[in-house]
Amino acid sequence: MSHGPGTVLVTGGAGYIGSLVVALALREGFRVRVLDNLAFGGEAILPYLSHPHFHFVHGDIRSENDLQCALAGVDSIVHLAAVVGDPACRKDPQQATQINKDGAELLCKQAMETGVRRFVFASTCSNYGKMADQNGYVDETSPLAPVSLYAELKVAFERHLLSLGLPEFEPVILRFATAYGLSPRPRFDLTVNEFTRELALNRRLEVFGGQFWRPYAHVADIATACVLALAAEPHLVAYQTFNVGDSTENYQKQVIVRMILEELPEARNLVTSVRRDEDPRDYRVRFEKFSSALGFSITRRVIDGIREIVLAIRTGVVSDLDNPRYRNS
Ligand SMILES: NC(=O)c1ccc[n+]([C@@H]2O[C@H](COP(=O)([O-])OP(=O)(O)OC[C@H]3O[C@@H](n4cnc5c(N)ncnc54)[C@H](O)[C@@H]3O)[C@@H](O)[C@H]2O)c1
């Protein structure tokens, strides 16, 4: 008898990316378990609560007991739970270390003891820091130069995973581009989303260091990447690191602003650029490795995300846009 793709534990499954991973994994036939401490509420997983293949564990990845409940019978993990972003980690460095490093290591240890094979880890392209060559690109072989506690903790856990070397355990590291777009748990503290919200609401926007580069990816495409990595043949992904995004979606901030203004020309006078000569995070990233290995391709571009947010705001589908639940710090 075939058991289908098995049971996946999504830590942080009530979050911005996680709630879309849950939807997709259920659609792909996985049984889905979510472990989340609901730091930003649980509305994003409401539609799945009574789904016969869904189970929610309200708990914390730092708790051995909660992990034990969440891990029983699990075949694979998408590990998203974290204190997310530089500002949130700066606010409480001790908690960030406990969750992003110690909690992640505890999850990993208990997962191995339970017999979990595939472990997909949500890392970040901010690990690259600043490009050595201003006109070049970085890829998975480039040196890492984390310039924040957030990225340092991601790099530390990446190294931990890669050091394990056990053939029966299959860690996969996905370094996501900066996400944009809407999910059941909207975030308005990410560049594209925040800039679009400010200008759609006719607010003034100060753009710092508009010339610096960053890659962007739609939250739904990031969720697809997680599920692809779960289902891939071991020899393609185990102990591998992949950037997740698209090489044509690297943008300078000032270009993002220009794209938003094309959608909202009436906001033209609301933008001021504040020059910054130094930004420790300035990176243009290549993404071909993941596409070549797993056939991944993006379905949306930044302009689609901008339009989606403008539409959601104009139609009132998202309101109360300054609610602290929509930001991570
Ligand atoms: N959004 C991005 O642009 C981006 C880019 C690169 C990497 N990532 C990574 O992707 C992952 C998901 O990010 P997101 O944007 O969905 O953030 P998010 O804050 O929306 O999701 C994180 C979820 O984890 C939960 N959580 C936090 N601490 C927990 C704990 N101790 N125990 C259990 N649950 C806990 C939160 O309640 C939340 O639901 C993170 O690991 C993040 O570092 C995100």
The ligand as an SDF file (V2000), in Angstrom:
LIG
                    3D

 44 48  0  0  0  0  0  0  0  0999 V2000
    9.9930   36.6750    4.7790 N   0  0  0  0  0  0  0  0  0  0  0  0
   11.2050   36.7460    4.2190 C   0  0  0  0  0  0  0  0  0  0  0  0
   11.5180   37.6580    3.4270 O   0  0  0  0  0  0  0  0  0  0  0  0
   12.2410   35.6970    4.5190 C   0  0  0  0  0  0  0  0  0  0  0  0
   13.4370   35.7350    3.8090 C   0  0  0  0  0  0  0  0  0  0  0  0
   14.4220   34.7980    4.0940 C   0  0  0  0  0  0  0  0  0  0  0  0
   14.1870   33.8410    5.0770 C   0  0  0  0  0  0  0  0  0  0  0  0
   13.0180   33.8290    5.7680 N   0  0  0  0  0  0  0  0  0  0  0  0
   12.8290   32.8060    6.8060 C   0  0  0  0  0  0  0  0  0  0  0  0
   11.5980   32.1130    6.5770 O   0  0  0  0  0  0  0  0  0  0  0  0
   11.0260   31.7440    7.8310 C   0  0  0  0  0  0  0  0  0  0  0  0
    9.5740   32.2180    7.9040 C   0  0  0  0  0  0  0  0  0  0  0  0
    9.5340   33.6430    7.8160 O   0  0  0  0  0  0  0  0  0  0  0  0
    8.1690   34.4450    7.7150 P   0  0  0  0  0  0  0  0  0  0  0  0
    8.4260   35.6540    6.9090 O   0  0  0  0  0  0  0  0  0  0  0  0
    7.0690   33.5210    7.3560 O   0  0  0  0  0  0  0  0  0  0  0  0
    8.0140   34.9300    9.2270 O   0  0  0  0  0  0  0  0  0  0  0  0
    6.7780   34.8270   10.2450 P   0  0  0  0  0  0  0  0  0  0  0  0
    7.1920   35.5910   11.4600 O   0  0  0  0  0  0  0  0  0  0  0  0
    5.5190   35.2130    9.5740 O   0  0  0  0  0  0  0  0  0  0  0  0
    6.7120   33.2890   10.5970 O   0  0  0  0  0  0  0  0  0  0  0  0
    7.4040   32.7100   11.6700 C   0  0  0  0  0  0  0  0  0  0  0  0
    6.4150   31.8670   12.4770 C   0  0  0  0  0  0  0  0  0  0  0  0
    7.1480   31.2080   13.4860 O   0  0  0  0  0  0  0  0  0  0  0  0
    6.4280   31.2680   14.6960 C   0  0  0  0  0  0  0  0  0  0  0  0
    7.3960   31.1830   15.7920 N   0  0  0  0  0  0  0  0  0  0  0  0
    8.3130   32.1150   16.1630 C   0  0  0  0  0  0  0  0  0  0  0  0
    9.0280   31.6680   17.2030 N   0  0  0  0  0  0  0  0  0  0  0  0
    8.5650   30.4220   17.4940 C   0  0  0  0  0  0  0  0  0  0  0  0
    8.8850   29.4630   18.4870 C   0  0  0  0  0  0  0  0  0  0  0  0
    9.8610   29.7000   19.3970 N   0  0  0  0  0  0  0  0  0  0  0  0
    8.2220   28.2870   18.5130 N   0  0  0  0  0  0  0  0  0  0  0  0
    7.2210   28.0540   17.6250 C   0  0  0  0  0  0  0  0  0  0  0  0
    6.8570   28.9430   16.6580 N   0  0  0  0  0  0  0  0  0  0  0  0
    7.5220   30.1160   16.6040 C   0  0  0  0  0  0  0  0  0  0  0  0
    5.6810   32.5900   14.6610 C   0  0  0  0  0  0  0  0  0  0  0  0
    4.5200   32.5660   15.4930 O   0  0  0  0  0  0  0  0  0  0  0  0
    5.3360   32.6930   13.1690 C   0  0  0  0  0  0  0  0  0  0  0  0
    4.0560   32.1240   12.9170 O   0  0  0  0  0  0  0  0  0  0  0  0
   11.9290   32.3060    8.9070 C   0  0  0  0  0  0  0  0  0  0  0  0
   12.8080   31.2940    9.3500 O   0  0  0  0  0  0  0  0  0  0  0  0
   12.6930   33.3890    8.1890 C   0  0  0  0  0  0  0  0  0  0  0  0
   13.9440   33.6440    8.7740 O   0  0  0  0  0  0  0  0  0  0  0  0
   12.0350   34.7300    5.5110 C   0  0  0  0  0  0  0  0  0  0  0  0
  1  2  1  0
  2  3  2  0
  2  4  1  0
  4  5  1  0
  4 44  2  0
  5  6  2  0
  6  7  1  0
  7  8  2  0
  8  9  1  0
  8 44  1  0
  9 10  1  0
  9 42  1  0
 10 11  1  0
 11 12  1  0
 11 40  1  0
 12 13  1  0
 13 14  1  0
 14 15  2  0
 14 16  1  0
 14 17  1  0
 17 18  1  0
 18 19  2  0
 18 20  1  0
 18 21  1  0
 21 22  1  0
 22 23  1  0
 23 24  1  0
 23 38  1  0
 24 25  1  0
 25 26  1  0
 25 36  1  0
 26 27  1  0
 26 35  1  0
 27 28  2  0
 28 29  1  0
 29 30  1  0
 29 35  2  0
 30 31  1  0
 30 32  2  0
 32 33  1  0
 33 34  2  0
 34 35  1  0
 36 37  1  0
 36 38  1  0
 38 39  1  0
 40 41  1  0
 40 42  1  0
 42 43  1  0
M  CHG  2   8   1  16  -1
M  END
$$$$
